[in-house]
């Protein structure tokens, strides 16, 4: 019996919830394994811009009072703000 035949037999005798989990895993694995075989994107399809311009675009509609709440030391204390590590002076 081939692996495909065995899998089909197991599917016939499995609850729908398990089948859905297996399908999700199968599609994830298939996508990960074969994503490189899809046509690659070109520079013409994705506009290239510096990260700071992208950040400016994201923040352009943010109210100034919300931007004022952002910590001034976020680069130095990133681990503190993300993970609760002690603050650096």
N, C-alpha and C positions, 0 to 999 in steps of 0.2 A: 504494500500500500504506500503510495507516495505521500509526501508531507501535505500536499494540497488536498488529497482525498481524506487524509486523517483530520485535517483542519475542518473541512466541510462536514465530516461526520460529527465532530465535537460541537460545531455550531448548531447542528440539528438538535442536539440534546442539551443545549445551554439556555439559561434564562436570558431574557431580552437585555437586562441591565448589564450582564457580563458581556454580551455580544457588543453592546454599545461601547464599553470600555476597551475591548479588543480592537474594535474598529477605529476608535480614536488613536490608540497606540499605533496601529497599522498605518494610518494616514500620516501621523507625525513622523514615523520612521521612513516612510516612502518619500515624504517631502524633504526630509533631511538628507537622505541618501541621493536623491535624484535632482536636487535643486540646482546643481551645477550643470545639468544637462539642458536647462532652460536657456533661452537666449539671454545673453548678458545685457545689462542696461548700458547705454552709452552716455557720454557726457551731454549729448544733445537731449536726452530724455529727462535727465535730472539736472536742474540748474545748480551749478557749483557756486557757493558763496562762503565767505569766511564765517566761522562760528559766531563771532561777535555781531555780525549783521543778522544772522538767524535769531540770536537772542534778543536783539533790538526789535525785530519784527514780532516776536512772541510777547514782548513787554510793552509794545506801543499803546495798547488799550488799557493797561493797568493804571488804576487811579494813583496819583502821586502819594496820597496818604497811605496806601498799601505798600508802595515801594519804600516809603520812609520806615516801615516796620522791619524791613530786612536787616539782618545783622551786618555791621560793617566789617566784622572779622570772620566772615564765613569761610574764606579760603584757608585761613590759619587754623580755624577750629572746626573744620568739616567733620571730623570724627566725633566731636562733641555734639554737633547738631544732628548728625545721622544716627549715631550709636550710643550717645550718652557718655563718651569718654571725658575725662577731666579737661576743662578748658585750658588752653595754652595762654600764657601772659602776652 
